[in-house]
Amino acid sequence: MSHKLEKDVSGTVSEKIKNVTALVVLIASLAGYYIYSDAHAVVRVLGMLAGAALSGFIFYQSEKGQAAFKYLSNAKKEVRQVIWPTRQETVQMTLIVFAIVIVMSIFLWLVDMLFLWIVQLLTGQGG
């Protein structure tokens, strides 16, 4: 029992260390981008990308990282299963949306004009 508890505690500590290390590497790469502003832009971007890749690799070594990457791969599989609309359906729905927007804008303009007319009558403005 004690051995299992020690393993769980050490596992938790090592997971936290991995996550904190990944975060520190990511922050350091972003900070380096701005600290070395006098360096060439390509070098700065490549350094930042390398830091982000190293941070992602370290994060992947943790249980949370593996769970996150598994979630992303499952989401990718789900996107493949979606039934996407055809081009004709997309064009038709887009035209319907445009028509509704135009009709609603005219309606709201007319309501605004009505309210303007009522306010002018009530306040005596407009002669």
Secondary structure as UniProt FT lines:
FT   HELIX           2..35
FT   TURN            36..38
FT   HELIX           41..60
FT   HELIX           63..81
FT   HELIX           87..123
FT   TURN            124..126
//
